[in-house]
Amino acid sequence: MDDFIKNKARREIFELKEYVPGKPVEEVERELGISGVIKMASNENPLGASPMAVEAIKANLDRVHYYPDSNCYYLKEKIAASFGIDAASILIGNGSDELLRLIAETFLNRDDEVIIADPTFSEYEFTVSVMGAKCIMVQLKDYSHDLNAILKAVSEKTKIIYLCNPNNPSGTIFEQAAIEAFMQKVPRDILIIFDEAYGEYADKEKFVSGLKYLKQKSNVIILKTFSKIYGLASLRIGYGLTSPEIASAVKRVFEPFNVNMMAQVAALAALDDALHVQKSLQVNSRGKEYLYAAFTAMGLDYVPTQSNFILVDTGRDCREVFESMQQNGVIIRPCDSFGYKNHIRVTIGTDDQNQRFIAALKTVLKG
């Protein structure tokens, strides 16, 4: 390593774990010299973007020479009205990933402790580590957050607890009684972050949103995104719901114009596109049942999901399965990076995509 970099760069960056995103279709087709590849690796909406969002983008193409609204005023007002909270309590980010980084920059000092489930979304650990804070990892129990173990891990140094609900990569949600007990016991001076990127997919009768606790406490942030059910992943736009005081603090580290104009107008339109959400949920529900039945027939264990992806134990090295599936034109997510050596994570697709995935998986597992 160059001595200048070694001596001048922050030491934390050399200890970071690299984020491994799902491979894009173009890269796989280029590398393997094949065409017609489908991607079922990154939990994108298989129906694509909200049609209303696409029309909004087209209608605003002649405005791209203007800077966007730095305050995202209209989007905040619409989100505030839909959740019944103050617009001053809303944070809009360049994806919820940016909000995770900004929250870490706002609250974390070196040697603070942050409690994170293991495995879960890797960006929590990344943003915490960049700030020099310490990650306290608490193993999942039966693929779900072990809230009792998380409480036991709390110390006087604990600053933040991240709760991914539904969890990525397991697709599980909290039991209502468990999260109720947890929120009653957790110290009020700890910031609780509910990441609900996949919340729209969860069973409404079973899913407990952090919004309930935001209205009771001041130490809560709920993160949501337009990347998943609304299909706006490439535009990078997410939002947070919190108290006006927390929002004001986080806004101090915002870059100006952090959310582009097309993302803002698309998100505004997507919020009105109830038909697209309904169709997306129907496709997801139908695909889930098909894949469950197929996995059962193949003798494969899977984790029942509350999201738009399924964690599956293939009984084989997941990296080998991943490579072979690519050869068959299907991109899935190997889960060795999550600590699951034999598991893959597959996005629930359209009927045709699901059938093609199962056909390829059968071929691969037969060797």
Secondary structure, 3 states (H helix, E strand, C coil): CCHHHHHHCCHHHHHCCCCCCCCCHHHHHHHHCCCCCEECCCCCCCCCCCHHHHHHHHHCHHHCCCCCCCCCHHHHHHHHHHHCCCHHHEEEECHHHHHHHHHHHHHCCCCCEEEEEECCCCHHHHHHHHCCCEEEEEECECCECCHHHHHHHCCCCEEEEEEECCCCCCCCCCCHHHHHHHHHHCCCCCEEEEECCCHHHCCCCCCCCCHHHHCCCCCEEEEEECCCCCCCHHHCCEEEECCHHHHHHHHCCCCCCCCCHHHHHHHHHHCCCHHHHHHHHHHHHHHHHHHHHHHHHHCCEEECCCCCEEEEECCCCHHHHHHHHHHCCEECEECHHHCCCCEEEEECCCHHHHHHHHHHHHHHHCC
